[in-house]
């Protein structure tokens, strides 16, 4: 199975997910994540906390919290959903992650590359300010991911 790491956002369940034809209420945030991942959602088993944990049963929720590490470490993979698209983010990530590659592929001089990094700071700042990065759970969800 694939586990999805995301933030609930507003807890009100305003969207409907169909599971084996039956309606299941989910939050707008989960609906947005699933809408952005249609191929994955249709071709694999997904572990979604809103669906897989009975949210009305405090005993089950407490038990699931205790085994959350196992859930993420036993998953085939973990998809991290931080939210919708951020303009310029992919180029910023590519540039920050591999400046040496940028220099070779695009012929940048180090001085020019350093100046261009300022352009990429804003998309990265927007990403890091998203609610996903403020959750304590993300550490284990990301670290235990395969």
C-alpha positions in Angstrom: 0.0 0.0 0.0 0.9 3.6 -0.4 0.5 6.0 2.6 -0.5 9.6 2.1 1.1 12.2 4.3 -0.9 15.5 4.3 -2.6 18.0 6.5 -6.3 17.8 7.2 -6.9 21.5 7.0 -10.4 22.4 8.2 -11.8 19.3 9.9 -15.3 19.7 8.3 -15.9 16.9 5.8 -17.3 18.6 2.8 -16.4 16.2 0.0 -17.5 12.7 -0.8 -15.1 9.8 -1.8 -16.7 6.7 -3.2 -15.2 3.5 -1.8 -16.6 0.4 -3.5 -19.6 2.5 -4.6 -20.4 3.7 -1.1 -20.1 7.4 -0.1 -17.5 8.4 2.4 -17.1 12.0 3.7 -13.6 13.5 3.6 -12.1 16.9 4.1 -11.4 19.4 1.3 -7.6 18.9 1.8 -7.8 15.2 1.2 -10.1 15.7 -1.8 -7.5 18.1 -3.3 -4.7 15.7 -2.7 -6.5 12.8 -4.2 -7.5 15.0 -7.2 -3.9 15.7 -7.8 -2.9 12.1 -7.6 -5.5 10.4 -9.9 -3.2 7.7 -11.3 -2.0 6.6 -7.9 -5.4 6.7 -6.4 -6.8 4.4 -9.0 -4.0 1.9 -9.4 -2.8 1.2 -5.8 -4.1 0.6 -2.3 -3.9 3.8 -0.4 -3.6 4.2 3.4 -5.5 7.4 4.2 -5.9 8.2 7.9 -9.4 9.7 7.4 -10.6 6.5 5.8 -8.6 3.8 7.5 -9.0 5.1 11.1 -12.5 5.2 12.5 -12.5 8.9 13.5 -15.6 8.4 15.7 -13.8 5.8 17.9 -11.3 7.4 20.3 -10.0 4.0 21.4 -9.2 3.1 17.8 -7.7 6.5 17.1 -5.4 6.1 20.2 -4.3 2.6 19.1 -3.6 3.8 15.5 -1.5 6.7 16.8 0.6 4.2 18.7 1.3 2.2 15.6 1.7 5.1 13.2 5.4 4.4 12.8 4.6 0.9 11.7 2.0 2.1 9.2 4.5 4.4 7.5 7.5 2.1 7.6 5.5 -0.9 6.3 4.1 1.0 3.4 5.4 0.4 -0.1 5.9 4.2 -0.4 4.8 7.4 1.2 3.5 10.3 -0.9 3.8 13.7 0.8 1.2 16.2 -0.2 2.0 19.7 0.9 -0.7 21.4 -1.2 -1.3 22.7 -4.7 1.3 23.9 -7.2 3.6 26.8 -6.4 4.8 28.8 -9.5 8.5 28.3 -10.0 9.0 25.7 -7.3 10.3 22.9 -9.6 13.0 25.1 -11.0 13.9 26.3 -7.6 14.2 22.8 -6.2 16.3 21.7 -9.2 18.5 24.7 -8.8 19.1 24.4 -5.0 19.4 20.7 -5.0 22.0 20.4 -7.7 23.8 23.6 -8.4 26.7 21.7 -9.8 24.4 20.2 -12.4 23.0 23.6 -13.2 26.5 25.0 -13.8 27.4 22.1 -16.1 24.1 21.9 -18.0 23.5 25.6 -18.4 27.0 27.0 -18.4 26.4 29.2 -15.3 29.4 30.8 -13.7 29.4 30.6 -9.9 28.8 34.3 -9.5 25.8 34.3 -11.9 24.4 31.2 -10.1 24.7 32.8 -6.7 22.8 35.9 -7.9 20.1 33.7 -9.5 19.4 31.9 -6.3 17.6 34.9 -4.9 15.0 34.4 -7.7 14.3 30.9 -6.4 14.0 31.8 -2.7 10.4 32.9 -2.8 8.9 29.6 -4.1 10.9 27.6 -1.5 9.7 30.0 1.2 6.1 29.5 0.2 6.6 25.7 0.3 8.2 25.8 3.8 5.4 28.0 5.2 2.7 25.4 4.3 0.9 23.7 7.2 2.5 20.3 6.4 5.9 21.6 7.6 4.4 22.7 11.0 3.1 19.2 11.9 5.0 17.1 14.4 4.0 13.9 12.7 5.7 14.7 9.4 9.1 13.8 10.9 8.2 10.1 11.3 6.0 10.1 8.2 8.9 11.3 6.0 11.8 9.5 7.8 10.0 6.2 7.8 9.0 6.4 4.1 10.6 4.1 1.7 
